[in-house]
Amino acid sequence: MTTTIDKAGRVVIPAAVRERLGLVPGTALTVTADDGAVTLAPVVTPPRLVARRGWLVARPVGDRRKLPKVDVAKLIEEERNRWP
């Protein structure tokens, strides 16, 4: 997949990639440059540890309804089909 940078320095992330990663308008991204490559990654808030019955449980911070819906089985199948 190829995209270009416009005059204002903006890059369009293709719709298929945005949908797969659950990126919506307003999603914060980190930008890193390493060995000639630019990497964009969603900012991930670390989970909060909560004590439950003597165990520490990781709970997401923020509204769960805003988390992307991921079809794990579909992602596994796509990965399997990438290789001959």
Summary of the structure (lengths in Angstrom):
residues: 84
radius of gyration: 17.2
end to end distance: 19.7
largest distance: 56.0
contacts: 125
relative contact order: 0.12
helix: 25%
strand: 29%
